[in-house]
């Protein structure tokens, strides 16, 4: 069994390690084409979500975000170690739970955790410029848009297997300047 990640509680959420039984909630999220539109993967099947939930149980980058009141997993956040005491933040939430501040609440808690517990010097995040919900969330977290990379990456190809290049917004914030979002996150 891997070392346990801490459990992080916010006013409405529990952020924790994934469990095998989370596959159903993961399927509700990752089977939705609108949710995975900007992700480097496509829609997941039920079987793929069963395997993915088990895989995430031992992957310290992935944290399940569940509601305190009924334990439903509504999405996930990721923290990935980079060079120079920098951590990259990511998130994916089920469409049914978007627009309620849960992503802001959990991502803010993860930034706080990275700064206080992991001694992060800097937090970064990246998103597609067409994903307005994502970059607005990063701005609510008081992260600064530091760059706009043109056609720097592709995750998908067209019918002739040619890359479908996309742009990337880069966001960052130093630990020394970060302040929590307006909504209390811990």
N, C-alpha and C positions, 0 to 999 in steps of 0.2 A: 504494500500500500504506500502511495507517495506521501510525503510530508503534507500535512493539511495546510491549505491556504486559510488565512483568517476569515472569519465571517464578519462582514461589514454590514451594519444596520444603519438605515437612514429613517426618517420619519415614516415612510410608507413601504420601504423595500428591505429585502435581505439580499446581499450580494455574496455569493459563495461558490465553492467548487461545484462543477457539474456532477450529477449522479445519473446512473444508467436509466432510471425511470423518467428522466427529463425528456426522453426522446419524443414523446407525444407533443409536448409544448414546443420543442425544437422543430418538429415537423410543421406545426401550425405557423411557425415563423418562416422557415426556410423553404417551404413548398409554395410560397407566394411569389410569383414573378415580379410583382411591384416591389417587394421587400429586397429581393436579391438583384434588382436591376443594376445597381452600381457596385456590386460585389464581384470579386474575381472568380466566382463560381456561378453555376446555374442553379436551377431548382433542384431540391433534394427529394428523393423518394422516401417512403416510410422506412424501408430497410437501410437506406443511407443514413437516415437520422438516428436509427438504432445504433449503428456503428459510430456515428459522429459523437453521440452523447457519451459512449464508452471511451472514445479517443480523448474527448475533452476532459474526462475525469483525471487524466494524468498530464494534461497540458496546462502548465501554470499560467499561460497567457490568457486563457479563457475563464471568465467568471459568469456564472448564471445569475440573472437578475430576476428575483421572484417577489411577488406581492406578499407583504406580511400577513394580510388577513386570510388568504386562501392558499398560499404557497405556489400559485401558478407561475411558471417561468414565462416571462413576457419578452425576454430578449437576453442579450449578453453584452458585456463590455470586455475589452481586451487591453492588456498592458504588456508591451513587448520591449525588452531591454535593448537599447541601442548603445553606441559608443558614447564616451564622455559624460557619463552619469545622466543620460537622456533616456526617457521612456516614451514610447509611442502609444497613444490612446486610440482605441477603435470602439465601435458599437454597432449593433444591429438589433432592431426591435420589431416585434410583430405589428402589423398594420393596425390591428384592433386596439393596440395600446399606445399608439403614437398620438402626439398632440396633447398629452396630459402632464407633461413635465417629468415623466419617469426617466427618460434618457438624460436629461439635465441633472436630475437628482443623483442618479447612479454614477454618471461620468464625473460629476463634481466630487463625489465621495472617493472615486478612484484617484483623481488628481491629488486630493488631500492625502490619501493613503500613500501614494507614490512619493510625495514630498516628505511626509512625516516618518514613514516606516522604511521606505526604500532609499531615502536620501537622494531623491532625484534632484538634479540641478536644473533640469529643463524637461518640459513636456511638449511633445509635438503630436500633430494629427494631420491627416491628409484626406481630401475628399474631392469628388468630381464637381466642377463648377456648376453643372446642371442639377446637382443635388442640393437645392436651396435649403431644405430642412436641415441637412447636415451642417452646412457652413453657418447657418444661423444659430444652431445649437453651440457650435464652437465659439461663436462670438458671445453668446449668453454666458459661456464659461470664462469670458474675459481673455480668450486667446486672441492673438494678433495674426492677421493674414500676412505672412512673410513672403509669399511668392505665388506666382501663377506660371506653372510649367506647361508649355505648349506641346501637345501630342507626345508626351513623355513615356506613356505606358499603354499596353493593351492587354486585355484579359480574354477577349473574344475575337472570333474571326468571322468573315462573311462566307457566303456559299462557296466561293472559290478559295477558301482558306487564307485569305489576305487579312492582315491585322486590321482591327477597327481601333485606331489610335484615339486616345482620349487625353484631355488636359487634367491637371491636378492643381488644386489649391493646397498650399502648405500653410499650416498654422503652428504657432509656437508660443510658449510663455515660460519665463524663468521662474523658478521657485521663489526667488526673492521678490518678485513683483505680483505673483498670483493672488487673487482675492476670490473668495467663493462667489458663485452666482447669486443673484438676488433671492432666488428660492433657496431656503436653507437645505443643505445637502447632508448634514450629519447631526 
